[in-house]
Amino acid sequence: MRAGGGVNHRMGLFDVALVKDNHIDACGSVARAVAAARVHLGPNAPIIAEIRSPDEIEPALGAGATRLYLTT
């Protein structure tokens, strides 16, 4: 990764929460999944949300995601 000029988006589960598709499915929406993570992690924790469509951008950010990954 480093040799190619890339950087890690996180080092492990301890530094950034990652809300994935299975979490979103279990909670019913990206907004609910991110909001649940925010409740447990507090107001300042970084949260990455995997979104599946541009329609999920606003709900994810509104619920407190700090970064987004668009997946297909």
mmCIF file as gemmi writes it, N, C-alpha and C atoms, coordinates in Angstrom:
data_model
loop_
_atom_site.group_PDB
_atom_site.id
_atom_site.type_symbol
_atom_site.label_atom_id
_atom_site.label_alt_id
_atom_site.label_comp_id
_atom_site.label_asym_id
_atom_site.label_entity_id
_atom_site.label_seq_id
_atom_site.pdbx_PDB_ins_code
_atom_site.Cartn_x
_atom_site.Cartn_y
_atom_site.Cartn_z
_atom_site.occupancy
_atom_site.B_iso_or_equiv
_atom_site.pdbx_formal_charge
_atom_site.auth_seq_id
_atom_site.auth_asym_id
_atom_site.pdbx_PDB_model_num
ATOM 1 N N . MET Axp A 1 ? 0.827 -1.174 0 1 0 ? 1 A 1
ATOM 2 C CA . MET Axp A 1 ? 0 0 0 1 0 ? 1 A 1
ATOM 3 C C . MET Axp A 1 ? 0.876 1.244 0 1 0 ? 1 A 1
ATOM 4 N N . ARG Axp A 2 ? 1.788 1.307 0.937 1 0 ? 2 A 1
ATOM 5 C CA . ARG Axp A 2 ? 2.654 2.482 1.051 1 0 ? 2 A 1
ATOM 6 C C . ARG Axp A 2 ? 3.527 2.67 -0.188 1 0 ? 2 A 1
ATOM 7 N N . ALA Axp A 3 ? 4.047 1.566 -0.702 1 0 ? 3 A 1
ATOM 8 C CA . ALA Axp A 3 ? 4.919 1.641 -1.877 1 0 ? 3 A 1
ATOM 9 C C . ALA Axp A 3 ? 4.178 2.213 -3.085 1 0 ? 3 A 1
ATOM 10 N N . GLY Axp A 4 ? 2.873 1.981 -3.134 1 0 ? 4 A 1
ATOM 11 C CA . GLY Axp A 4 ? 2.076 2.493 -4.238 1 0 ? 4 A 1
ATOM 12 C C . GLY Axp A 4 ? 1.55 3.897 -4.003 1 0 ? 4 A 1
ATOM 13 N N . GLY Axp A 5 ? 1.859 4.475 -2.827 1 0 ? 5 A 1
ATOM 14 C CA . GLY Axp A 5 ? 1.426 5.84 -2.536 1 0 ? 5 A 1
ATOM 15 C C . GLY Axp A 5 ? 0.108 5.943 -1.804 1 0 ? 5 A 1
ATOM 16 N N . GLY Axp A 6 ? -0.485 4.815 -1.438 1 0 ? 6 A 1
ATOM 17 C CA . GLY Axp A 6 ? -1.762 4.842 -0.718 1 0 ? 6 A 1
ATOM 18 C C . GLY Axp A 6 ? -1.574 4.972 0.783 1 0 ? 6 A 1
ATOM 19 N N . VAL Axp A 7 ? -2.647 5.282 1.456 1 0 ? 7 A 1
ATOM 20 C CA . VAL Axp A 7 ? -2.651 5.353 2.92 1 0 ? 7 A 1
ATOM 21 C C . VAL Axp A 7 ? -3.856 4.581 3.442 1 0 ? 7 A 1
ATOM 22 N N . ASN Axp A 8 ? -3.718 4.023 4.613 1 0 ? 8 A 1
ATOM 23 C CA . ASN Axp A 8 ? -4.818 3.301 5.243 1 0 ? 8 A 1
ATOM 24 C C . ASN Axp A 8 ? -5.891 4.278 5.692 1 0 ? 8 A 1
ATOM 25 N N . HIS Axp A 9 ? -7.155 3.888 5.54 1 0 ? 9 A 1
ATOM 26 C CA . HIS Axp A 9 ? -8.238 4.719 6.044 1 0 ? 9 A 1
ATOM 27 C C . HIS Axp A 9 ? -8.432 4.514 7.543 1 0 ? 9 A 1
ATOM 28 N N . ARG Axp A 10 ? -7.913 3.421 8.057 1 0 ? 10 A 1
ATOM 29 C CA . ARG Axp A 10 ? -7.906 3.153 9.497 1 0 ? 10 A 1
ATOM 30 C C . ARG Axp A 10 ? -6.877 2.067 9.771 1 0 ? 10 A 1
ATOM 31 N N . MET Axp A 11 ? -6.425 1.993 11 1 0 ? 11 A 1
ATOM 32 C CA . MET Axp A 11 ? -5.439 0.985 11.363 1 0 ? 11 A 1
ATOM 33 C C . MET Axp A 11 ? -6.097 -0.265 11.954 1 0 ? 11 A 1
ATOM 34 N N . GLY Axp A 12 ? -7.279 -0.107 12.544 1 0 ? 12 A 1
ATOM 35 C CA . GLY Axp A 12 ? -7.962 -1.243 13.139 1 0 ? 12 A 1
ATOM 36 C C . GLY Axp A 12 ? -9.332 -0.833 13.641 1 0 ? 12 A 1
ATOM 37 N N . LEU Axp A 13 ? -10.004 -1.75 14.307 1 0 ? 13 A 1
ATOM 38 C CA . LEU Axp A 13 ? -11.334 -1.479 14.835 1 0 ? 13 A 1
ATOM 39 C C . LEU Axp A 13 ? -11.334 -0.45 15.96 1 0 ? 13 A 1
ATOM 40 N N . PHE Axp A 14 ? -10.179 -0.143 16.486 1 0 ? 14 A 1
ATOM 41 C CA . PHE Axp A 14 ? -10.08 0.761 17.63 1 0 ? 14 A 1
ATOM 42 C C . PHE Axp A 14 ? -10.092 2.234 17.258 1 0 ? 14 A 1
ATOM 43 N N . ASP Axp A 15 ? -9.852 2.599 16.014 1 0 ? 15 A 1
ATOM 44 C CA . ASP Axp A 15 ? -9.707 4.018 15.714 1 0 ? 15 A 1
ATOM 45 C C . ASP Axp A 15 ? -10.825 4.632 14.874 1 0 ? 15 A 1
ATOM 46 N N . VAL Axp A 16 ? -11.556 3.847 14.118 1 0 ? 16 A 1
ATOM 47 C CA . VAL Axp A 16 ? -12.663 4.349 13.308 1 0 ? 16 A 1
ATOM 48 C C . VAL Axp A 16 ? -13.722 3.256 13.216 1 0 ? 16 A 1
ATOM 49 N N . ALA Axp A 17 ? -14.977 3.624 13.433 1 0 ? 17 A 1
ATOM 50 C CA . ALA Axp A 17 ? -16.068 2.662 13.254 1 0 ? 17 A 1
ATOM 51 C C . ALA Axp A 17 ? -16.428 2.594 11.777 1 0 ? 17 A 1
ATOM 52 N N . LEU Axp A 18 ? -16.722 1.418 11.303 1 0 ? 18 A 1
ATOM 53 C CA . LEU Axp A 18 ? -17.11 1.215 9.918 1 0 ? 18 A 1
ATOM 54 C C . LEU Axp A 18 ? -18.487 0.578 9.899 1 0 ? 18 A 1
ATOM 55 N N . VAL Axp A 19 ? -19.492 1.321 9.435 1 0 ? 19 A 1
ATOM 56 C CA . VAL Axp A 19 ? -20.859 0.832 9.312 1 0 ? 19 A 1
ATOM 57 C C . VAL Axp A 19 ? -20.991 0.223 7.924 1 0 ? 19 A 1
ATOM 58 N N . LYS Axp A 20 ? -21.141 -1.107 7.886 1 0 ? 20 A 1
ATOM 59 C CA . LYS Axp A 20 ? -21.168 -1.83 6.616 1 0 ? 20 A 1
ATOM 60 C C . LYS Axp A 20 ? -22.586 -2.215 6.231 1 0 ? 20 A 1
ATOM 61 N N . ASP Axp A 21 ? -22.711 -2.803 5.059 1 0 ? 21 A 1
ATOM 62 C CA . ASP Axp A 21 ? -24.025 -3.159 4.529 1 0 ? 21 A 1
ATOM 63 C C . ASP Axp A 21 ? -24.813 -4.08 5.449 1 0 ? 21 A 1
ATOM 64 N N . ASN Axp A 22 ? -24.153 -5.015 6.111 1 0 ? 22 A 1
ATOM 65 C CA . ASN Axp A 22 ? -24.881 -5.916 7.008 1 0 ? 22 A 1
ATOM 66 C C . ASN Axp A 22 ? -25.431 -5.17 8.228 1 0 ? 22 A 1
ATOM 67 N N . HIS Axp A 23 ? -24.723 -4.146 8.701 1 0 ? 23 A 1
ATOM 68 C CA . HIS Axp A 23 ? -25.237 -3.325 9.799 1 0 ? 23 A 1
ATOM 69 C C . HIS Axp A 23 ? -26.451 -2.526 9.338 1 0 ? 23 A 1
ATOM 70 N N . ILE Axp A 24 ? -26.351 -1.97 8.131 1 0 ? 24 A 1
ATOM 71 C CA . ILE Axp A 24 ? -27.45 -1.185 7.563 1 0 ? 24 A 1
ATOM 72 C C . ILE Axp A 24 ? -28.683 -2.061 7.379 1 0 ? 24 A 1
ATOM 73 N N . ASP Axp A 25 ? -28.494 -3.262 6.861 1 0 ? 25 A 1
ATOM 74 C CA . ASP Axp A 25 ? -29.61 -4.186 6.683 1 0 ? 25 A 1
ATOM 75 C C . ASP Axp A 25 ? -30.244 -4.567 8.022 1 0 ? 25 A 1
ATOM 76 N N . ALA Axp A 26 ? -29.426 -4.814 9.024 1 0 ? 26 A 1
ATOM 77 C CA . ALA Axp A 26 ? -29.945 -5.195 10.344 1 0 ? 26 A 1
ATOM 78 C C . ALA Axp A 26 ? -30.723 -4.062 11.002 1 0 ? 26 A 1
ATOM 79 N N . CYS Axp A 27 ? -30.301 -2.825 10.778 1 0 ? 27 A 1
ATOM 80 C CA . CYS Axp A 27 ? -30.96 -1.669 11.384 1 0 ? 27 A 1
ATOM 81 C C . CYS Axp A 27 ? -32.123 -1.142 10.551 1 0 ? 27 A 1
ATOM 82 N N . GLY Axp A 28 ? -32.168 -1.475 9.276 1 0 ? 28 A 1
ATOM 83 C CA . GLY Axp A 28 ? -33.254 -1.038 8.425 1 0 ? 28 A 1
ATOM 84 C C . GLY Axp A 28 ? -32.945 0.151 7.546 1 0 ? 28 A 1
ATOM 85 N N . SER Axp A 29 ? -31.907 0.903 7.868 1 0 ? 29 A 1
ATOM 86 C CA . SER Axp A 29 ? -31.505 2.034 7.026 1 0 ? 29 A 1
ATOM 87 C C . SER Axp A 29 ? -30.109 2.484 7.431 1 0 ? 29 A 1
ATOM 88 N N . VAL Axp A 30 ? -29.461 3.202 6.53 1 0 ? 30 A 1
ATOM 89 C CA . VAL Axp A 30 ? -28.13 3.728 6.84 1 0 ? 30 A 1
ATOM 90 C C . VAL Axp A 30 ? -28.211 4.742 7.973 1 0 ? 30 A 1
ATOM 91 N N . ALA Axp A 31 ? -29.265 5.543 7.984 1 0 ? 31 A 1
ATOM 92 C CA . ALA Axp A 31 ? -29.405 6.548 9.047 1 0 ? 31 A 1
ATOM 93 C C . ALA Axp A 31 ? -29.526 5.889 10.415 1 0 ? 31 A 1
ATOM 94 N N . ARG Axp A 32 ? -30.319 4.837 10.521 1 0 ? 32 A 1
ATOM 95 C CA . ARG Axp A 32 ? -30.468 4.136 11.806 1 0 ? 32 A 1
ATOM 96 C C . ARG Axp A 32 ? -29.167 3.477 12.238 1 0 ? 32 A 1
ATOM 97 N N . ALA Axp A 33 ? -28.451 2.883 11.292 1 0 ? 33 A 1
ATOM 98 C CA . ALA Axp A 33 ? -27.197 2.213 11.628 1 0 ? 33 A 1
ATOM 99 C C . ALA Axp A 33 ? -26.147 3.21 12.108 1 0 ? 33 A 1
ATOM 100 N N . VAL Axp A 34 ? -26.026 4.338 11.416 1 0 ? 34 A 1
ATOM 101 C CA . VAL Axp A 34 ? -25.058 5.357 11.821 1 0 ? 34 A 1
ATOM 102 C C . VAL Axp A 34 ? -25.465 5.971 13.155 1 0 ? 34 A 1
ATOM 103 N N . ALA Axp A 35 ? -26.747 6.247 13.333 1 0 ? 35 A 1
ATOM 104 C CA . ALA Axp A 35 ? -27.218 6.825 14.591 1 0 ? 35 A 1
ATOM 105 C C . ALA Axp A 35 ? -26.941 5.884 15.766 1 0 ? 35 A 1
ATOM 106 N N . ALA Axp A 36 ? -27.122 4.585 15.558 1 0 ? 36 A 1
ATOM 107 C CA . ALA Axp A 36 ? -26.835 3.613 16.62 1 0 ? 36 A 1
ATOM 108 C C . ALA Axp A 36 ? -25.353 3.622 16.97 1 0 ? 36 A 1
ATOM 109 N N . ALA Axp A 37 ? -24.504 3.674 15.956 1 0 ? 37 A 1
ATOM 110 C CA . ALA Axp A 37 ? -23.06 3.747 16.21 1 0 ? 37 A 1
ATOM 111 C C . ALA Axp A 37 ? -22.713 5.032 16.945 1 0 ? 37 A 1
ATOM 112 N N . ARG Axp A 38 ? -23.316 6.137 16.556 1 0 ? 38 A 1
ATOM 113 C CA . ARG Axp A 38 ? -23.041 7.428 17.184 1 0 ? 38 A 1
ATOM 114 C C . ARG Axp A 38 ? -23.424 7.403 18.665 1 0 ? 38 A 1
ATOM 115 N N . VAL Axp A 39 ? -24.563 6.794 19.002 1 0 ? 39 A 1
ATOM 116 C CA . VAL Axp A 39 ? -24.994 6.692 20.4 1 0 ? 39 A 1
ATOM 117 C C . VAL Axp A 39 ? -23.961 5.943 21.227 1 0 ? 39 A 1
ATOM 118 N N . HIS Axp A 40 ? -23.457 4.851 20.682 1 0 ? 40 A 1
ATOM 119 C CA . HIS Axp A 40 ? -22.508 4.022 21.425 1 0 ? 40 A 1
ATOM 120 C C . HIS Axp A 40 ? -21.103 4.607 21.479 1 0 ? 40 A 1
ATOM 121 N N . LEU Axp A 41 ? -20.713 5.355 20.462 1 0 ? 41 A 1
ATOM 122 C CA . LEU Axp A 41 ? -19.332 5.837 20.368 1 0 ? 41 A 1
ATOM 123 C C . LEU Axp A 41 ? -19.14 7.265 20.856 1 0 ? 41 A 1
ATOM 124 N N . GLY Axp A 42 ? -20.214 8.022 20.962 1 0 ? 42 A 1
ATOM 125 C CA . GLY Axp A 42 ? -20.103 9.403 21.406 1 0 ? 42 A 1
ATOM 126 C C . GLY Axp A 42 ? -20.028 10.372 20.242 1 0 ? 42 A 1
ATOM 127 N N . PRO Axp A 43 ? -20.07 11.654 20.554 1 0 ? 43 A 1
ATOM 128 C CA . PRO Axp A 43 ? -20.213 12.68 19.521 1 0 ? 43 A 1
ATOM 129 C C . PRO Axp A 43 ? -18.97 12.935 18.668 1 0 ? 43 A 1
ATOM 130 N N . ASN Axp A 44 ? -17.809 12.539 19.114 1 0 ? 44 A 1
ATOM 131 C CA . ASN Axp A 44 ? -16.577 12.887 18.396 1 0 ? 44 A 1
ATOM 132 C C . ASN Axp A 44 ? -15.908 11.734 17.67 1 0 ? 44 A 1
ATOM 133 N N . ALA Axp A 45 ? -16.453 10.54 17.787 1 0 ? 45 A 1
ATOM 134 C CA . ALA Axp A 45 ? -15.826 9.377 17.156 1 0 ? 45 A 1
ATOM 135 C C . ALA Axp A 45 ? -16.007 9.415 15.643 1 0 ? 45 A 1
ATOM 136 N N . PRO Axp A 46 ? -14.962 9.108 14.89 1 0 ? 46 A 1
ATOM 137 C CA . PRO Axp A 46 ? -15.121 9.032 13.44 1 0 ? 46 A 1
ATOM 138 C C . PRO Axp A 46 ? -15.915 7.79 13.047 1 0 ? 46 A 1
ATOM 139 N N . ILE Axp A 47 ? -16.857 7.969 12.13 1 0 ? 47 A 1
ATOM 140 C CA . ILE Axp A 47 ? -17.686 6.868 11.651 1 0 ? 47 A 1
ATOM 141 C C . ILE Axp A 47 ? -17.695 6.905 10.12 1 0 ? 47 A 1
ATOM 142 N N . ILE Axp A 48 ? -17.286 5.797 9.529 1 0 ? 48 A 1
ATOM 143 C CA . ILE Axp A 48 ? -17.353 5.628 8.079 1 0 ? 48 A 1
ATOM 144 C C . ILE Axp A 48 ? -18.607 4.806 7.775 1 0 ? 48 A 1
ATOM 145 N N . ALA Axp A 49 ? -19.401 5.262 6.835 1 0 ? 49 A 1
ATOM 146 C CA . ALA Axp A 49 ? -20.582 4.506 6.416 1 0 ? 49 A 1
ATOM 147 C C . ALA Axp A 49 ? -20.416 4.069 4.969 1 0 ? 49 A 1
ATOM 148 N N . GLU Axp A 50 ? -20.632 2.791 4.723 1 0 ? 50 A 1
ATOM 149 C CA . GLU Axp A 50 ? -20.676 2.291 3.355 1 0 ? 50 A 1
ATOM 150 C C . GLU Axp A 50 ? -22.072 2.564 2.824 1 0 ? 50 A 1
ATOM 151 N N . ILE Axp A 51 ? -22.154 3.34 1.774 1 0 ? 51 A 1
ATOM 152 C CA . ILE Axp A 51 ? -23.458 3.606 1.181 1 0 ? 51 A 1
ATOM 153 C C . ILE Axp A 51 ? -23.536 2.924 -0.166 1 0 ? 51 A 1
ATOM 154 N N . ARG Axp A 52 ? -24.766 2.584 -0.555 1 0 ? 52 A 1
ATOM 155 C CA . ARG Axp A 52 ? -24.965 1.832 -1.792 1 0 ? 52 A 1
ATOM 156 C C . ARG Axp A 52 ? -25.495 2.679 -2.937 1 0 ? 52 A 1
ATOM 157 N N . SER Axp A 53 ? -25.947 3.885 -2.62 1 0 ? 53 A 1
ATOM 158 C CA . SER Axp A 53 ? -26.448 4.773 -3.674 1 0 ? 53 A 1
ATOM 159 C C . SER Axp A 53 ? -26.301 6.216 -3.222 1 0 ? 53 A 1
ATOM 160 N N . PRO Axp A 54 ? -26.297 7.143 -4.141 1 0 ? 54 A 1
ATOM 161 C CA . PRO Axp A 54 ? -26.223 8.555 -3.768 1 0 ? 54 A 1
ATOM 162 C C . PRO Axp A 54 ? -27.393 9.001 -2.882 1 0 ? 54 A 1
ATOM 163 N N . ASP Axp A 55 ? -28.514 8.284 -2.946 1 0 ? 55 A 1
ATOM 164 C CA . ASP Axp A 55 ? -29.666 8.619 -2.1 1 0 ? 55 A 1
ATOM 165 C C . ASP Axp A 55 ? -29.364 8.454 -0.613 1 0 ? 55 A 1
ATOM 166 N N . GLU Axp A 56 ? -28.335 7.689 -0.28 1 0 ? 56 A 1
ATOM 167 C CA . GLU Axp A 56 ? -27.992 7.463 1.123 1 0 ? 56 A 1
ATOM 168 C C . GLU Axp A 56 ? -27.002 8.49 1.67 1 0 ? 56 A 1
ATOM 169 N N . ILE Axp A 57 ? -26.535 9.404 0.835 1 0 ? 57 A 1
ATOM 170 C CA . ILE Axp A 57 ? -25.541 10.387 1.287 1 0 ? 57 A 1
ATOM 171 C C . ILE Axp A 57 ? -26.093 11.258 2.408 1 0 ? 57 A 1
ATOM 172 N N . GLU Axp A 58 ? -27.183 11.942 2.15 1 0 ? 58 A 1
ATOM 173 C CA . GLU Axp A 58 ? -27.747 12.862 3.149 1 0 ? 58 A 1
ATOM 174 C C . GLU Axp A 58 ? -28.176 12.157 4.435 1 0 ? 58 A 1
ATOM 175 N N . PRO Axp A 59 ? -28.877 11.013 4.361 1 0 ? 59 A 1
ATOM 176 C CA . PRO Axp A 59 ? -29.232 10.323 5.609 1 0 ? 59 A 1
ATOM 177 C C . PRO Axp A 59 ? -28.014 9.898 6.429 1 0 ? 59 A 1
ATOM 178 N N . ALA Axp A 60 ? -26.959 9.431 5.757 1 0 ? 60 A 1
ATOM 179 C CA . ALA Axp A 60 ? -25.756 8.997 6.475 1 0 ? 60 A 1
ATOM 180 C C . ALA Axp A 60 ? -25.061 10.183 7.147 1 0 ? 60 A 1
ATOM 181 N N . LEU Axp A 61 ? -24.9 11.267 6.404 1 0 ? 61 A 1
ATOM 182 C CA . LEU Axp A 61 ? -24.247 12.447 6.978 1 0 ? 61 A 1
ATOM 183 C C . LEU Axp A 61 ? -25.106 13.076 8.067 1 0 ? 61 A 1
ATOM 184 N N . GLY Axp A 62 ? -26.406 13.106 7.857 1 0 ? 62 A 1
ATOM 185 C CA . GLY Axp A 62 ? -27.318 13.67 8.848 1 0 ? 62 A 1
ATOM 186 C C . GLY Axp A 62 ? -27.328 12.901 10.155 1 0 ? 62 A 1
ATOM 187 N N . ALA Axp A 63 ? -27.07 11.6 10.077 1 0 ? 63 A 1
ATOM 188 C CA . ALA Axp A 63 ? -27.041 10.766 11.284 1 0 ? 63 A 1
ATOM 189 C C . ALA Axp A 63 ? -25.698 10.814 11.987 1 0 ? 63 A 1
ATOM 190 N N . GLY Axp A 64 ? -24.689 11.422 11.355 1 0 ? 64 A 1
ATOM 191 C CA . GLY Axp A 64 ? -23.401 11.585 12.025 1 0 ? 64 A 1
ATOM 192 C C . GLY Axp A 64 ? -22.211 10.891 11.416 1 0 ? 64 A 1
ATOM 193 N N . ALA Axp A 65 ? -22.352 10.348 10.208 1 0 ? 65 A 1
ATOM 194 C CA . ALA Axp A 65 ? -21.18 9.753 9.548 1 0 ? 65 A 1
ATOM 195 C C . ALA Axp A 65 ? -20.181 10.861 9.226 1 0 ? 65 A 1
ATOM 196 N N . THR Axp A 66 ? -18.904 10.566 9.399 1 0 ? 66 A 1
ATOM 197 C CA . THR Axp A 66 ? -17.858 11.551 9.107 1 0 ? 66 A 1
ATOM 198 C C . THR Axp A 66 ? -17.197 11.31 7.757 1 0 ? 66 A 1
ATOM 199 N N . ARG Axp A 67 ? -17.334 10.085 7.233 1 0 ? 67 A 1
ATOM 200 C CA . ARG Axp A 67 ? -16.818 9.737 5.913 1 0 ? 67 A 1
ATOM 201 C C . ARG Axp A 67 ? -17.764 8.747 5.271 1 0 ? 67 A 1
ATOM 202 N N . LEU Axp A 68 ? -17.763 8.704 3.958 1 0 ? 68 A 1
ATOM 203 C CA . LEU Axp A 68 ? -18.624 7.783 3.23 1 0 ? 68 A 1
ATOM 204 C C . LEU Axp A 68 ? -17.809 6.999 2.22 1 0 ? 68 A 1
ATOM 205 N N . TYR Axp A 69 ? -18.198 5.719 2.032 1 0 ? 69 A 1
ATOM 206 C CA . TYR Axp A 69 ? -17.668 4.899 0.957 1 0 ? 69 A 1
ATOM 207 C C . TYR Axp A 69 ? -18.853 4.496 0.102 1 0 ? 69 A 1
ATOM 208 N N . LEU Axp A 70 ? -18.782 4.768 -1.18 1 0 ? 70 A 1
ATOM 209 C CA . LEU Axp A 70 ? -19.834 4.334 -2.086 1 0 ? 70 A 1
ATOM 210 C C . LEU Axp A 70 ? -19.451 2.977 -2.635 1 0 ? 70 A 1
ATOM 211 N N . THR Axp A 71 ? -20.312 1.986 -2.39 1 0 ? 71 A 1
ATOM 212 C CA . THR Axp A 71 ? -20.06 0.632 -2.873 1 0 ? 71 A 1
ATOM 213 C C . THR Axp A 71 ? -21.073 0.295 -3.943 1 0 ? 71 A 1
ATOM 214 N N . THR Axp A 72 ? -20.809 -0.765 -4.665 1 0 ? 72 A 1
ATOM 215 C CA . THR Axp A 72 ? -21.743 -1.169 -5.706 1 0 ? 72 A 1
ATOM 216 C C . THR Axp A 72 ? -22.389 -2.484 -5.371 1 0 ? 72 A 1
